[in-house]
Amino acid sequence: MSRYVLAIDLGTSGLKVAVVDDRGVVRAAAYEALATRHTPDGGAEQDAEEWWQALGRAGRRAVASAGVAVGVVAVTAQYMSVVAVDERGVPVAPVVMWTDRRGTPVHPLLARHDLWGRWLDVHGLIPLADDDVGHVSVLRAVHPDHVTRVASYVEPADAVTARLTGRVTASPNTAFPLMCTDNRVWDDVHYDDELVRFTGVDRALLPPIVDAGTPLGPLTAEAAQHLGLDAATIVMPATVDSITSAIGSGAIDSSRAALVVGTTSVLATHLDHKAHDLGRAITTMPSPLAGQWFVMAENGVGGKALEVFVEGVVYPDDALTVAAEPADAYARCEAAAASVPAGARGVQFLPWLHGSLAPAPNDDMRGGFLGMGLSTTRADLARAVYEGVALNAAWLVPAVSDMTGVQYRELTLGGGAARARLFAEILASACGATVHRLDAPEHANARGAALLALVQLGDLDVADVASLIKVADVHEPDPEAVDVYRAALERHIATHSGLTALA
């Protein structure tokens, strides 16, 4: 008997729900857009109750469309965001998102450089303005009324599983952004008393860490009705989306790497030991795959850059608008970009719209276009956006290779941006690597969450996961474009260095 999984993928801009079978095939899927509220002081908040209502609508549509009996629910989500919940997992305050910039003045640890060594040794990451400690501090400062009702501070994925099961928990990887865990031993992740004390977060408000492979339990009656599922359906512990994107792209050990480009770009792979490269913002977190640590190499803004260009520059809703954005706006953008030769006729796009991450972290970095001339066209700008995101990834690949010891001559490409054939072609030449563009790449996270659940339940061998990943196309580097992008990458890196020096 096949076991079907309802995979919930909670992203920054939207929520996807997919029914996935035991061969990794998406039988049905549904999507709901999510809104972020931005504040003048750099805040970015969402409403976790909106997530729950969107989940009900999308879940019921996907389940009805699939027409199969779902037996398992698996949850994956964006991370480094904080949800304050009560004992049943109901939110009691707005969600402070990973893009929130208000943590710097209220974070208790940013100036404690004397503690960095301890954090790197025990945890693997130093305190950051936008980590969960910073976000908890923001909640206390901006929404102080929540403190009388909060039972736990959790990551988004754990907020969803809590609503589904009535149990507030964390898995070893979803607890990682809370900055309090000892991650040195794969099967003994726990809160470190000293780190907890340094953060100032009440230990009682940290969710209990459960085994990543043991079901949390069945759905509550309310959740079963909400999703249109049987109340006996089991729920697995949650996973952060970067890890499930790696699994859903076949990057289950260090021999394979995947670039997954959704809102952000992530170079995803695994290591069999804990490691970090602080200077290049690369570290590891415990993976739910046995004995593996996920290599955390967040490259920064990815597909969001194209969205900003298409919706904010080409088809904005403002006084200059002469026509509404067409339904095929992104296809038109790709066609325009494809009409321009490699190098975008000298136009350079800097994709650091929300700071730069690995391999050169700088929160204050910002993006834009360089090299525009009197004859520059929108098509040139479009091409430059694709190239800027690809070049940023090409900058990261050697840094990850230095950590894993593997030279990646092949990359798997997943995420929504992988639907664009042009982007895969540019990436292959920018990286000088063969690029395997996934089939149904937008479902990489959901597919990974489902396959992980089946591995954990014993229905699937982890060694078989890579063979279930379907590839739509294989793209080889174009020799002429490789030369163009080699020079462009040098300019990309030099521009970042120059802007850093000016800051």
KEBAKOL-685873 format. One record per residue (C-alpha): residue in one letter; chain; y, x, z. Coordinates in steps of 0.1 Angstrom, whole numbers, plus 5000, padded with zeros to 4 digits. Each point is the difference from the previous one (the first is absolute). Layout:
N
<rec "a"; "A"; <Y; X; Z>>,
...
! end
This chain:
503
<rec "m"; "A"; <5000; 5000; 5000>>,
<rec "s"; "A"; <5034; 5013; 4991>>,
<rec "r"; "A"; <5026; 5002; 5027>>,
<rec "y"; "A"; <5036; 4990; 4991>>,
<rec "v"; "A"; <5030; 5014; 5017>>,
<rec "l"; "A"; <5035; 4985; 5003>>,
<rec "a"; "A"; <5022; 5030; 4999>>,
<rec "i"; "A"; <5036; 4996; 5013>>,
<rec "d"; "A"; <5025; 5026; 4987>>,
<rec "l"; "A"; <5033; 4997; 5018>>,
<rec "g"; "A"; <5026; 5021; 4982>>,
<rec "t"; "A"; <5037; 5004; 5004>>,
<rec "s"; "A"; <5011; 4977; 4972>>,
<rec "g"; "A"; <4971; 4977; 4999>>,
<rec "l"; "A"; <4966; 4989; 5013>>,
<rec "k"; "A"; <4969; 5000; 4978>>,
<rec "v"; "A"; <4968; 4983; 5008>>,
<rec "a"; "A"; <4968; 5007; 4980>>,
<rec "v"; "A"; <4964; 4988; 5002>>,
<rec "v"; "A"; <4979; 5031; 4992>>,
<rec "d"; "A"; <4963; 5002; 4994>>,
<rec "d"; "A"; <4975; 5028; 5010>>,
<rec "r"; "A"; <5006; 5018; 4967>>,
<rec "g"; "A"; <5037; 5003; 5006>>,
<rec "v"; "A"; <5009; 4973; 4975>>,
<rec "v"; "A"; <5030; 4978; 5008>>,
<rec "r"; "A"; <4987; 4964; 4995>>,
<rec "a"; "A"; <5034; 4984; 5007>>,
<rec "a"; "A"; <5034; 5010; 5013>>,
<rec "a"; "A"; <5033; 4985; 5011>>,
<rec "y"; "A"; <5034; 5014; 5008>>,
<rec "e"; "A"; <5030; 4990; 5021>>,
<rec "a"; "A"; <5034; 5018; 4999>>,
<rec "l"; "A"; <5015; 5011; 5034>>,
<rec "a"; "A"; <5037; 5004; 5008>>,
<rec "t"; "A"; <5015; 5029; 5020>>,
<rec "r"; "A"; <5033; 4994; 5019>>,
<rec "h"; "A"; <5022; 5030; 4998>>,
<rec "t"; "A"; <5028; 5005; 5026>>,
<rec "p"; "A"; <5033; 5019; 4995>>,
<rec "d"; "A"; <4989; 5026; 5026>>,
<rec "g"; "A"; <4969; 5010; 4980>>,
<rec "g"; "A"; <4976; 4975; 5014>>,
<rec "a"; "A"; <4970; 4986; 4981>>,
<rec "e"; "A"; <4982; 4970; 5015>>,
<rec "q"; "A"; <4974; 4975; 4989>>,
<rec "d"; "A"; <4985; 4969; 5016>>,
<rec "a"; "A"; <4964; 5002; 5010>>,
<rec "e"; "A"; <4998; 4962; 5002>>,
<rec "e"; "A"; <5009; 5000; 4963>>,
<rec "w"; "A"; <4971; 5024; 4994>>,
<rec "w"; "A"; <4976; 4975; 5017>>,
<rec "q"; "A"; <5012; 4970; 4980>>,
<rec "a"; "A"; <4998; 5021; 4968>>,
<rec "l"; "A"; <4965; 5011; 5009>>,
<rec "g"; "A"; <4989; 4964; 5004>>,
<rec "r"; "A"; <5013; 4989; 4966>>,
<rec "a"; "A"; <4987; 5031; 4981>>,
<rec "g"; "A"; <4967; 5000; 5019>>,
<rec "r"; "A"; <4992; 4964; 4992>>,
<rec "r"; "A"; <5009; 5005; 4964>>,
<rec "a"; "A"; <4978; 5031; 4996>>,
<rec "v"; "A"; <4970; 4984; 5019>>,
<rec "a"; "A"; <5002; 4968; 4980>>,
<rec "s"; "A"; <5002; 5019; 4967>>,
<rec "a"; "A"; <4971; 5024; 5008>>,
<rec "g"; "A"; <4977; 4971; 5008>>,
<rec "v"; "A"; <4977; 5022; 5021>>,
<rec "a"; "A"; <4991; 5001; 5037>>,
<rec "v"; "A"; <5021; 5027; 5017>>,
<rec "g"; "A"; <4983; 5017; 5029>>,
<rec "v"; "A"; <5024; 5028; 5010>>,
<rec "v"; "A"; <5038; 5005; 5003>>,
<rec "a"; "A"; <5015; 5034; 4997>>,
<rec "v"; "A"; <5036; 5008; 5006>>,
<rec "t"; "A"; <5022; 5029; 4987>>,
<rec "a"; "A"; <5037; 5003; 5002>>,
<rec "q"; "A"; <5031; 5023; 4997>>,
<rec "y"; "A"; <5006; 5020; 5031>>,
<rec "m"; "A"; <5026; 5017; 5022>>,
<rec "s"; "A"; <5014; 4965; 5008>>,
<rec "v"; "A"; <4999; 4983; 5034>>,
<rec "v"; "A"; <4991; 4964; 5009>>,
<rec "a"; "A"; <5005; 4987; 5035>>,
<rec "v"; "A"; <4974; 4974; 5008>>,
<rec "d"; "A"; <4988; 4978; 5029>>,
<rec "e"; "A"; <4965; 4999; 5013>>,
<rec "r"; "A"; <4987; 4979; 4970>>,
<rec "g"; "A"; <5017; 5022; 4974>>,
<rec "v"; "A"; <5029; 4976; 4994>>,
<rec "p"; "A"; <5032; 5020; 4992>>,
<rec "v"; "A"; <5028; 4998; 5025>>,
<rec "a"; "A"; <5027; 5020; 4981>>,
<rec "p"; "A"; <5008; 5011; 4965>>,
<rec "v"; "A"; <4979; 5027; 4985>>,
<rec "v"; "A"; <5018; 5034; 4999>>,
<rec "m"; "A"; <4989; 5014; 4966>>,
<rec "w"; "A"; <4992; 5035; 4990>>,
<rec "t"; "A"; <5032; 5001; 4979>>,
<rec "d"; "A"; <5022; 4993; 5031>>,
<rec "r"; "A"; <5025; 5028; 5007>>,
<rec "r"; "A"; <5012; 4990; 5035>>,
<rec "g"; "A"; <4976; 5022; 5020>>,
<rec "t"; "A"; <5020; 5032; 5001>>,
<rec "p"; "A"; <5025; 4992; 5028>>,
<rec "v"; "A"; <4975; 4982; 5022>>,
<rec "h"; "A"; <4968; 5020; 4996>>,
<rec "p"; "A"; <4992; 5018; 5033>>,
<rec "l"; "A"; <4982; 5030; 4984>>,
<rec "l"; "A"; <5019; 5012; 4970>>,
<rec "a"; "A"; <5018; 5028; 5019>>,
<rec "r"; "A"; <4969; 5011; 5019>>,
<rec "h"; "A"; <4991; 5028; 4977>>,
<rec "d"; "A"; <4981; 5016; 5029>>,
<rec "l"; "A"; <4974; 4973; 4996>>,
<rec "w"; "A"; <4993; 5005; 4963>>,
<rec "g"; "A"; <4972; 5024; 5005>>,
<rec "r"; "A"; <4982; 4977; 5024>>,
<rec "w"; "A"; <5004; 4970; 4976>>,
<rec "l"; "A"; <4987; 5020; 4970>>,
<rec "d"; "A"; <4970; 5013; 5019>>,
<rec "v"; "A"; <4989; 4967; 5016>>,
<rec "h"; "A"; <5013; 4974; 4976>>,
<rec "g"; "A"; <5008; 5017; 4967>>,
<rec "l"; "A"; <5036; 4988; 4994>>,
<rec "i"; "A"; <5033; 5007; 5017>>,
<rec "p"; "A"; <5023; 4972; 5012>>,
<rec "l"; "A"; <5021; 4985; 4972>>,
<rec "a"; "A"; <5029; 4976; 5000>>,
<rec "d"; "A"; <4979; 4975; 4981>>,
<rec "d"; "A"; <4968; 5002; 5019>>,
<rec "d"; "A"; <4988; 4972; 5023>>,
<rec "v"; "A"; <5016; 5015; 5031>>,
<rec "g"; "A"; <5033; 4998; 4982>>,
<rec "h"; "A"; <4993; 4965; 4988>>,
<rec "v"; "A"; <4991; 4988; 5035>>,
<rec "s"; "A"; <5033; 5015; 5012>>,
<rec "v"; "A"; <5018; 4981; 4973>>,
<rec "l"; "A"; <4984; 4968; 5010>>,
<rec "r"; "A"; <5010; 5005; 5036>>,
<rec "a"; "A"; <5036; 5008; 4990>>,
<rec "v"; "A"; <5005; 4973; 4974>>,
<rec "h"; "A"; <4977; 4972; 5011>>,
<rec "p"; "A"; <4998; 5005; 5038>>,
<rec "d"; "A"; <4989; 4964; 5007>>,
<rec "h"; "A"; <4965; 5008; 4987>>,
<rec "v"; "A"; <4991; 5022; 5029>>,
<rec "t"; "A"; <4992; 4970; 5023>>,
<rec "r"; "A"; <4974; 4987; 4974>>,
<rec "v"; "A"; <4985; 5030; 4984>>,
<rec "a"; "A"; <4964; 5009; 5009>>,
<rec "s"; "A"; <4995; 5028; 4974>>,
<rec "y"; "A"; <5017; 5020; 4974>>,
<rec "v"; "A"; <4978; 5002; 4969>>,
<rec "e"; "A"; <5000; 5010; 4964>>,
<rec "p"; "A"; <5001; 4973; 4973>>,
<rec "a"; "A"; <4963; 5001; 4992>>,
<rec "d"; "A"; <4991; 4996; 5037>>,
<rec "a"; "A"; <5025; 4971; 5002>>,
<rec "v"; "A"; <4981; 4982; 4973>>,
<rec "t"; "A"; <4965; 5006; 5015>>,
<rec "a"; "A"; <5013; 4988; 5034>>,
<rec "r"; "A"; <5011; 4968; 4984>>,
<rec "l"; "A"; <4967; 4996; 4983>>,
<rec "t"; "A"; <4978; 5007; 5031>>,
<rec "g"; "A"; <5022; 4994; 5030>>,
<rec "r"; "A"; <4993; 5037; 5010>>,
<rec "v"; "A"; <5028; 5025; 5001>>,
<rec "t"; "A"; <4985; 5034; 4991>>,
<rec "a"; "A"; <5006; 5032; 4980>>,
<rec "s"; "A"; <4977; 5022; 4981>>,
<rec "p"; "A"; <5002; 5038; 5002>>,
<rec "n"; "A"; <5021; 5002; 4968>>,
<rec "t"; "A"; <5022; 4970; 5007>>,
<rec "a"; "A"; <5008; 5014; 5035>>,
<rec "f"; "A"; <5011; 5033; 4984>>,
<rec "p"; "A"; <5037; 4990; 4993>>,
<rec "l"; "A"; <5003; 4990; 5037>>,
<rec "m"; "A"; <5002; 5038; 5006>>,
<rec "c"; "A"; <4980; 5000; 5032>>,
<rec "t"; "A"; <4964; 5007; 4988>>,
<rec "d"; "A"; <4979; 5031; 5004>>,
<rec "n"; "A"; <4985; 5004; 4965>>,
<rec "r"; "A"; <4982; 5033; 5004>>,
<rec "v"; "A"; <4965; 4986; 5000>>,
<rec "w"; "A"; <4991; 4975; 4973>>,
<rec "d"; "A"; <4979; 4977; 5022>>,
<rec "d"; "A"; <5020; 5003; 5032>>,
<rec "v"; "A"; <5035; 4988; 4991>>,
<rec "h"; "A"; <5018; 4989; 5031>>,
<rec "y"; "A"; <5035; 4997; 5016>>,
<rec "d"; "A"; <5011; 5033; 5015>>,
<rec "d"; "A"; <5016; 4994; 5034>>,
<rec "e"; "A"; <5026; 5027; 4996>>,
<rec "l"; "A"; <5011; 4988; 4965>>,
<rec "v"; "A"; <5002; 4965; 5013>>,
<rec "r"; "A"; <5022; 5011; 5029>>,
<rec "f"; "A"; <5023; 5020; 4977>>,
<rec "t"; "A"; <5006; 4970; 4977>>,
<rec "g"; "A"; <5010; 4977; 5029>>,
<rec "v"; "A"; <4979; 4971; 4986>>,
<rec "d"; "A"; <4982; 4981; 5027>>,
<rec "r"; "A"; <4962; 5008; 4996>>,
<rec "a"; "A"; <4993; 4963; 5006>>,
<rec "l"; "A"; <5019; 4992; 4968>>,
<rec "l"; "A"; <4978; 5022; 4978>>,
<rec "p"; "A"; <4971; 4981; 4983>>,
<rec "p"; "A"; <4965; 5011; 5010>>,
<rec "i"; "A"; <4984; 5022; 4974>>,
<rec "v"; "A"; <4967; 4987; 4986>>,
<rec "d"; "A"; <4972; 5015; 4979>>,
<rec "a"; "A"; <5011; 4998; 4963>>,
<rec "g"; "A"; <4965; 4990; 4989>>,
<rec "t"; "A"; <4992; 4972; 5025>>,
<rec "p"; "A"; <5011; 4964; 4991>>,
<rec "l"; "A"; <5027; 4986; 5022>>,
<rec "g"; "A"; <4983; 4966; 5000>>,
<rec "p"; "A"; <5002; 4968; 4981>>,
<rec "l"; "A"; <5031; 4982; 4989>>,
<rec "t"; "A"; <5016; 4976; 5024>>,
<rec "a"; "A"; <4998; 4963; 4991>>,
<rec "e"; "A"; <5037; 5000; 4991>>,
<rec "a"; "A"; <4997; 5031; 4978>>,
<rec "a"; "A"; <4969; 4986; 4982>>,
<rec "q"; "A"; <5018; 4968; 4992>>,
<rec "h"; "A"; <5031; 5020; 4990>>,
<rec "l"; "A"; <4980; 5020; 4974>>,
<rec "g"; "A"; <4976; 4974; 4989>>,
<rec "l"; "A"; <4970; 5020; 5014>>,
<rec "d"; "A"; <4970; 4994; 5023>>,
<rec "a"; "A"; <5007; 5007; 5036>>,
<rec "a"; "A"; <4970; 5023; 5001>>,
<rec "t"; "A"; <5017; 5024; 4976>>,
<rec "i"; "A"; <5003; 5034; 5016>>,
<rec "v"; "A"; <5031; 5022; 5001>>,
<rec "m"; "A"; <4999; 5038; 4998>>,
<rec "p"; "A"; <5025; 5023; 5018>>,
<rec "a"; "A"; <5031; 5007; 4979>>,
<rec "t"; "A"; <5008; 5030; 4979>>,
<rec "v"; "A"; <5033; 5015; 4988>>,
<rec "d"; "A"; <5005; 4995; 4963>>,
<rec "s"; "A"; <5002; 5037; 4990>>,
<rec "i"; "A"; <4964; 5004; 5011>>,
<rec "t"; "A"; <4987; 4969; 4983>>,
<rec "s"; "A"; <5018; 5010; 4968>>,
<rec "a"; "A"; <4981; 5033; 5002>>,
<rec "i"; "A"; <4967; 4983; 5004>>,
<rec "g"; "A"; <5008; 4974; 4973>>,
<rec "s"; "A"; <5007; 5029; 4977>>,
<rec "g"; "A"; <4969; 5020; 5008>>,
<rec "a"; "A"; <5017; 5027; 5020>>,
<rec "i"; "A"; <4975; 5000; 5028>>,
<rec "d"; "A"; <4999; 5038; 5005>>,
<rec "s"; "A"; <5021; 5031; 4991>>,
<rec "s"; "A"; <4984; 5004; 4966>>,
<rec "r"; "A"; <5019; 4970; 4986>>,
<rec "a"; "A"; <5037; 4991; 5003>>,
<rec "a"; "A"; <5018; 4968; 4989>>,
<rec "l"; "A"; <5037; 4993; 4995>>,
<rec "v"; "A"; <5006; 4964; 5010>>,
<rec "v"; "A"; <5034; 4988; 4990>>,
<rec "g"; "A"; <5012; 4966; 5014>>,
<rec "t"; "A"; <5033; 4997; 5018>>,
<rec "t"; "A"; <4995; 5036; 5009>>,
<rec "s"; "A"; <4979; 5029; 4986>>,
<rec "v"; "A"; <4971; 5014; 5020>>,
<rec "l"; "A"; <4978; 5029; 4991>>,
<rec "a"; "A"; <4967; 4990; 5017>>,
<rec "t"; "A"; <4970; 5020; 5009>>,
<rec "h"; "A"; <4978; 5009; 5030>>,
<rec "l"; "A"; <4992; 5031; 5021>>,
<rec "d"; "A"; <4971; 5007; 5023>>,
<rec "h"; "A"; <5023; 5014; 5027>>,
<rec "k"; "A"; <5034; 4994; 5015>>,
<rec "a"; "A"; <5028; 5020; 4985>>,
<rec "h"; "A"; <5038; 4999; 4994>>,
<rec "d"; "A"; <5028; 5016; 4980>>,
<rec "l"; "A"; <5031; 4990; 5019>>,
<rec "g"; "A"; <5024; 5018; 4976>>,
<rec "r"; "A"; <4988; 4979; 4971>>,
<rec "a"; "A"; <4995; 4967; 5020>>,
<rec "i"; "A"; <4963; 4999; 4994>>,
<rec "t"; "A"; <4976; 4993; 5029>>,
<rec "t"; "A"; <4967; 4982; 5006>>,
<rec "m"; "A"; <4990; 4969; 5019>>,
<rec "p"; "A"; <4965; 4988; 5010>>,
<rec "s"; "A"; <4983; 4981; 4971>>,
<rec "p"; "A"; <4975; 4972; 5006>>,
<rec "l"; "A"; <4977; 5020; 4977>>,
<rec "a"; "A"; <4976; 5019; 5023>>,
<rec "g"; "A"; <5011; 5035; 5009>>,
<rec "q"; "A"; <5030; 4998; 4976>>,
<rec "w"; "A"; <5038; 5004; 5005>>,
<rec "f"; "A"; <5023; 4984; 4975>>,
<rec "v"; "A"; <5025; 5024; 4985>>,
<rec "m"; "A"; <5034; 4983; 5006>>,
<rec "a"; "A"; <5022; 5011; 4970>>,
<rec "e"; "A"; <5026; 4974; 4995>>,
<rec "n"; "A"; <5021; 5009; 4970>>,
<rec "g"; "A"; <5028; 4974; 5005>>,
<rec "v"; "A"; <5013; 4973; 4978>>,
<rec "g"; "A"; <4978; 4993; 4970>>,
<rec "g"; "A"; <4998; 4967; 4982>>,
<rec "k"; "A"; <5030; 4988; 5020>>,
<rec "a"; "A"; <5021; 5023; 4979>>,
<rec "l"; "A"; <4991; 4981; 4968>>,
<rec "e"; "A"; <5007; 4967; 5018>>,
<rec "v"; "A"; <5034; 5012; 5010>>,
<rec "f"; "A"; <5008; 5011; 4964>>,
<rec "v"; "A"; <4987; 4968; 4984>>,
<rec "e"; "A"; <5014; 4975; 5025>>,
<rec "g"; "A"; <5030; 5018; 5012>>,
<rec "v"; "A"; <5013; 5018; 4969>>,
<rec "v"; "A"; <4985; 4983; 4968>>,
<rec "y"; "A"; <4998; 4964; 5012>>,
<rec "p"; "A"; <5022; 4997; 5031>>,
<rec "d"; "A"; <5011; 4966; 5013>>,
<rec "d"; "A"; <5037; 5007; 5001>>,
<rec "a"; "A"; <5033; 4994; 4981>>,
<rec "l"; "A"; <4988; 5022; 4971>>,
<rec "t"; "A"; <4969; 4979; 4994>>,
<rec "v"; "A"; <4998; 4984; 4965>>,
<rec "a"; "A"; <4963; 4989; 5002>>,
<rec "a"; "A"; <4974; 4994; 5026>>,
<rec "e"; "A"; <4973; 5026; 5005>>,
<rec "p"; "A"; <4971; 4993; 4975>>,
<rec "a"; "A"; <4965; 4995; 5012>>,
<rec "d"; "A"; <4989; 5031; 4980>>,
<rec "a"; "A"; <5028; 5022; 5014>>,
<rec "y"; "A"; <4977; 5028; 5011>>,
<rec "a"; "A"; <4981; 5000; 4967>>,
<rec "r"; "A"; <5033; 5003; 4982>>,
<rec "c"; "A"; <5010; 5029; 5022>>,
<rec "e"; "A"; <4968; 5018; 4993>>,
<rec "a"; "A"; <5004; 4994; 4962>>,
<rec "a"; "A"; <5035; 5014; 5001>>,
<rec "a"; "A"; <4990; 5030; 5020>>,
<rec "a"; "A"; <4971; 5007; 4976>>,
<rec "s"; "A"; <5025; 5002; 4971>>,
<rec "v"; "A"; <5016; 5031; 5016>>,
<rec "p"; "A"; <4985; 5035; 4998>>,
<rec "a"; "A"; <4988; 5019; 5030>>,
<rec "g"; "A"; <5029; 5013; 5020>>,
<rec "a"; "A"; <5020; 4968; 4996>>,
<rec "r"; "A"; <5025; 5018; 4977>>,
<rec "g"; "A"; <5013; 5020; 5029>>,
<rec "v"; "A"; <5003; 4972; 5026>>,
<rec "q"; "A"; <4986; 5008; 5034>>,
<rec "f"; "A"; <4991; 4973; 5026>>,
<rec "l"; "A"; <4999; 5009; 5037>>,
<rec "p"; "A"; <4976; 4976; 5017>>,
<rec "w"; "A"; <5011; 5006; 5035>>,
<rec "l"; "A"; <5015; 4966; 5006>>,
<rec "h"; "A"; <4990; 4998; 5036>>,
<rec "g"; "A"; <4999; 5037; 5009>>,
<rec "s"; "A"; <4974; 5025; 4988>>,
<rec "l"; "A"; <4965; 5004; 5017>>,
<rec "a"; "A"; <4972; 5024; 4991>>,
<rec "p"; "A"; <5002; 5028; 4989>>,
<rec "a"; "A"; <5037; 5004; 5010>>,
<rec "p"; "A"; <5010; 4975; 5028>>,
<rec "n"; "A"; <5037; 4991; 5003>>,
<rec "d"; "A"; <5010; 4967; 5014>>,
<rec "d"; "A"; <5036; 5004; 4986>>,
<rec "m"; "A"; <4990; 5006; 4964>>,
<rec "r"; "A"; <5010; 4974; 4974>>,
<rec "g"; "A"; <4992; 4995; 4964>>,
<rec "g"; "A"; <5017; 4992; 4967>>,
<rec "f"; "A"; <5003; 5011; 4964>>,
<rec "l"; "A"; <5012; 5034; 4987>>,
<rec "g"; "A"; <5006; 5013; 4965>>,
<rec "m"; "A"; <5015; 4968; 4985>>,
<rec "g"; "A"; <5021; 5005; 4969>>,
<rec "l"; "A"; <5021; 4979; 4976>>,
<rec "s"; "A"; <4969; 4991; 4981>>,
<rec "t"; "A"; <4977; 4992; 5029>>,
<rec "t"; "A"; <4982; 4966; 4997>>,
<rec "r"; "A"; <4983; 4977; 5023>>,
<rec "a"; "A"; <4967; 5011; 4984>>,
<rec "d"; "A"; <5008; 5036; 5010>>,
<rec "l"; "A"; <5006; 4988; 5036>>,
<rec "a"; "A"; <4968; 4980; 5001>>,
<rec "r"; "A"; <4980; 5031; 4988>>,
<rec "a"; "A"; <5017; 5021; 5026>>,
<rec "v"; "A"; <4989; 4976; 5028>>,
<rec "y"; "A"; <4963; 5003; 4990>>,
<rec "e"; "A"; <5004; 5038; 4997>>,
<rec "g"; "A"; <5018; 5004; 5033>>,
<rec "v"; "A"; <4972; 4983; 5019>>,
<rec "a"; "A"; <4973; 5019; 4982>>,
<rec "l"; "A"; <5018; 5034; 5005>>,
<rec "n"; "A"; <5003; 4993; 5037>>,
<rec "a"; "A"; <4963; 4994; 5002>>,
<rec "a"; "A"; <4994; 5032; 4979>>,
<rec "w"; "A"; <5020; 5019; 5027>>,
<rec "l"; "A"; <4977; 4987; 5027>>,
<rec "v"; "A"; <4966; 5006; 4985>>,
<rec "p"; "A"; <5000; 5039; 5005>>,
<rec "a"; "A"; <5010; 4995; 5037>>,
<rec "v"; "A"; <4971; 4977; 5006>>,
<rec "s"; "A"; <4977; 5024; 4982>>,
<rec "d"; "A"; <5012; 5027; 5024>>,
<rec "m"; "A"; <4988; 4979; 5029>>,
<rec "t"; "A"; <4966; 4989; 4985>>,
<rec "g"; "A"; <4992; 5032; 4981>>,
<rec "v"; "A"; <4993; 4979; 4969>>,
<rec "q"; "A"; <5019; 5004; 4967>>,
<rec "y"; "A"; <5003; 4965; 4986>>,
<rec "r"; "A"; <4994; 5002; 4963>>,
<rec "e"; "A"; <4993; 4962; 5000>>,
<rec "l"; "A"; <5019; 4972; 5018>>,
<rec "t"; "A"; <4992; 4963; 5003>>,
<rec "l"; "A"; <5031; 4978; 4996>>,
<rec "g"; "A"; <5001; 4967; 5018>>,
<rec "g"; "A"; <5026; 4975; 5013>>,
<rec "g"; "A"; <5022; 4976; 4981>>,
<rec "a"; "A"; <5017; 5029; 4980>>,
<rec "a"; "A"; <4967; 5008; 4985>>,
<rec "r"; "A"; <5002; 4969; 4979>>,
<rec "a"; "A"; <5025; 5020; 4978>>,
<rec "r"; "A"; <4981; 5021; 4976>>,
<rec "l"; "A"; <5031; 5020; 4994>>,
<rec "f"; "A"; <5002; 5011; 5036>>,
<rec "a"; "A"; <4964; 5013; 4999>>,
<rec "e"; "A"; <5008; 5020; 4969>>,
<rec "i"; "A"; <5031; 5015; 5015>>,
<rec "l"; "A"; <4982; 5008; 5033>>,
<rec "a"; "A"; <4972; 5018; 4981>>,
<rec "s"; "A"; <5024; 5023; 4983>>,
<rec "a"; "A"; <5022; 5005; 5031>>,
<rec "c"; "A"; <4971; 5010; 5021>>,
<rec "g"; "A"; <4980; 5017; 4973>>,
<rec "a"; "A"; <4970; 4980; 5010>>,
<rec "t"; "A"; <4977; 4974; 4986>>,
<rec "v"; "A"; <5010; 4966; 5013>>,
<rec "h"; "A"; <4975; 4971; 5005>>,
<rec "r"; "A"; <5019; 4968; 5000>>,
<rec "l"; "A"; <4983; 4973; 5020>>,
<rec "d"; "A"; <4989; 4967; 4988>>,
<rec "a"; "A"; <5019; 4972; 5019>>,
<rec "p"; "A"; <5020; 5028; 5017>>,
<rec "e"; "A"; <5022; 4976; 5020>>,
<rec "h"; "A"; <4969; 4991; 5021>>,
<rec "a"; "A"; <4992; 5036; 5011>>,
<rec "n"; "A"; <5009; 4992; 5036>>,
<rec "a"; "A"; <4981; 4967; 5002>>,
<rec "r"; "A"; <4970; 5015; 4982>>,
<rec "g"; "A"; <5000; 5029; 5024>>,
<rec "a"; "A"; <5002; 4977; 5031>>,
<rec "a"; "A"; <4971; 4980; 4987>>,
<rec "l"; "A"; <4978; 5030; 4991>>,
<rec "l"; "A"; <5008; 5016; 5034>>,
<rec "a"; "A"; <4989; 4968; 5018>>,
<rec "l"; "A"; <4967; 4999; 4980>>,
<rec "v"; "A"; <4994; 5037; 5009>>,
<rec "q"; "A"; <5006; 4994; 5036>>,
<rec "l"; "A"; <4977; 4970; 5001>>,
<rec "g"; "A"; <4972; 5019; 4983>>,
<rec "d"; "A"; <5000; 4981; 4968>>,
<rec "l"; "A"; <5012; 5030; 4979>>,
<rec "d"; "A"; <4995; 5037; 5002>>,
<rec "v"; "A"; <5033; 5020; 5001>>,
<rec "a"; "A"; <4985; 5024; 4974>>,
<rec "d"; "A"; <4999; 4970; 4976>>,
<rec "v"; "A"; <5037; 4991; 5003>>,
<rec "a"; "A"; <5013; 5023; 4973>>,
<rec "s"; "A"; <4975; 4986; 4975>>,
<rec "l"; "A"; <5014; 4965; 5005>>,
<rec "i"; "A"; <5035; 5010; 4990>>,
<rec "k"; "A"; <5007; 4988; 4965>>,
<rec "v"; "A"; <5024; 5020; 4977>>,
<rec "a"; "A"; <5020; 4983; 4972>>,
<rec "d"; "A"; <5012; 5032; 4982>>,
<rec "v"; "A"; <4998; 5038; 5002>>,
<rec "h"; "A"; <5032; 5019; 4991>>,
<rec "e"; "A"; <5001; 5037; 4992>>,
<rec "p"; "A"; <5031; 5022; 5002>>,
<rec "d"; "A"; <5020; 5003; 4968>>,
<rec "p"; "A"; <5006; 5037; 4994>>,
<rec "e"; "A"; <5036; 4996; 4987>>,
<rec "a"; "A"; <5009; 4976; 5028>>,
<rec "v"; "A"; <4984; 5024; 5026>>,
<rec "d"; "A"; <5026; 5027; 4990>>,
<rec "v"; "A"; <5028; 4975; 5002>>,
<rec "y"; "A"; <4990; 4988; 5034>>,
<rec "r"; "A"; <4994; 5035; 5014>>,
<rec "a"; "A"; <5036; 5007; 4995>>,
<rec "a"; "A"; <5010; 4965; 5012>>,
<rec "l"; "A"; <4980; 5006; 5032>>,
<rec "e"; "A"; <5019; 5032; 5006>>,
<rec "r"; "A"; <5033; 4981; 4997>>,
<rec "h"; "A"; <4987; 4972; 5022>>,
<rec "i"; "A"; <4992; 5025; 5028>>,
<rec "a"; "A"; <5032; 5019; 4995>>,
<rec "t"; "A"; <5021; 4968; 5002>>,
<rec "h"; "A"; <4984; 4991; 5033>>,
<rec "s"; "A"; <5007; 5034; 5014>>,
<rec "g"; "A"; <5036; 4999; 4988>>,
<rec "l"; "A"; <5006; 4966; 5015>>,
<rec "t"; "A"; <4984; 5011; 5032>>,
<rec "a"; "A"; <5024; 5030; 5001>>,
<rec "l"; "A"; <5030; 4978; 4995>>,
<rec "a"; "A"; <4990; 4975; 5027>>,
! end
